[in-house]
Amino acid sequence: MNTLVYKGYVGSVEFSPTDEVFWGKIEHINDLITFESDNAHELKKAFEEAVDDYLKYCSKKKLNPEKPFKGSFNIRLTPNIHKMAFVKAREKGISLNKYIEIVVEKSLDRKAI
């Protein structure tokens, strides 16, 4: 897995054989924040410093830092699966949104990915 995680932010990990450096960027936000190092151990430290620097910068400028995940997303289902999920949620007395959340959470608990 070529990612780093710190304070809810996800960083990519790449290697440039030409430059002989590890590098990455903070993913899933619009701001471009990169980091690099000549070894893997220091790359993790550089990533964490980049996140901390970003958060400090936003605080100093009184800006809201971007959140990598907002907790909402759109999914596409076949009409039949959509209907079956709706019916199952209704049977359980919960919203379709809550039903999908429960199913995804159970899937992650089982390490289904």
SULQUI-V178297 format. One record per residue. N is the residue number from 0. RES is the residue in one small letter. PHI is phi as a letter, one per 30 degrees, with the letter a starting at -180 (* if undefined). PSI is psi as a letter, one per 30 degrees, with the letter a starting at -180 (NA if undefined). D_FIRST is the distance of its C-alpha to the first C-alpha in whole Angstrom. Layout:
# SULQUI-V178297
n	res	phi	psi	d_first
N	RES	PHI	PSI	D_FIRST
N	RES	PHI	PSI	D_FIRST
This chain:
# SULQUI-V178297
n	res	phi	psi	d_first
0	m	*	k	0
1	n	c	h	4
2	t	b	l	6
3	l	b	k	9
4	v	b	k	11
5	y	a	k	15
6	k	h	h	18
7	g	i	f	17
8	y	c	k	15
9	v	c	k	12
10	g	c	k	11
11	s	d	l	9
12	v	b	k	9
13	e	b	l	11
14	f	b	k	13
15	s	c	j	17
16	p	d	f	19
17	t	d	e	22
18	d	c	f	22
19	e	h	h	20
20	v	b	k	18
21	f	d	k	14
22	w	b	l	15
23	g	a	a	13
24	k	b	l	15
25	i	d	k	15
26	e	c	l	14
27	h	i	g	16
28	i	b	l	20
29	n	d	f	22
30	d	d	k	23
31	l	c	j	21
32	i	b	j	20
33	t	c	l	18
34	f	a	l	18
35	e	a	l	17
36	s	a	l	18
37	d	c	g	19
38	n	b	l	17
39	a	d	e	13
40	h	d	e	15
41	e	d	f	17
42	l	d	e	15
43	k	d	e	14
44	k	d	e	17
45	a	d	e	18
46	f	d	e	16
47	e	d	e	17
48	e	d	e	21
49	a	d	e	20
50	v	d	e	20
51	d	d	e	23
52	d	d	e	25
53	y	d	e	24
54	l	d	e	25
55	k	d	e	28
56	y	e	e	29
57	c	d	e	29
58	s	d	e	31
59	k	d	e	34
60	k	d	g	34
61	k	h	h	34
62	l	c	l	32
63	n	d	j	29
64	p	d	k	26
65	e	d	k	24
66	k	c	k	22
67	p	d	e	18
68	f	b	k	19
69	k	c	f	23
70	g	j	g	23
71	s	b	k	24
72	f	a	l	23
73	n	c	k	25
74	i	b	l	24
75	r	c	k	26
76	l	b	l	28
77	t	d	l	31
78	p	e	e	34
79	n	d	e	34
80	i	d	e	31
81	h	e	e	32
82	k	d	e	35
83	m	d	e	34
84	a	d	e	32
85	f	d	e	35
86	v	d	e	37
87	k	d	e	35
88	a	d	e	34
89	r	d	e	38
90	e	e	e	39
91	k	d	f	37
92	g	i	g	39
93	i	b	l	35
94	s	d	l	34
95	l	d	e	32
96	n	e	e	30
97	k	d	e	30
98	y	d	e	29
99	i	d	e	26
100	e	e	e	25
101	i	d	e	26
102	v	d	e	24
103	v	d	e	21
104	e	d	e	21
105	k	d	e	22
106	s	d	e	19
107	l	d	e	17
108	d	d	e	19
109	r	d	g	19
110	k	h	h	15
111	a	d	f	16
112	i	d	NA	13
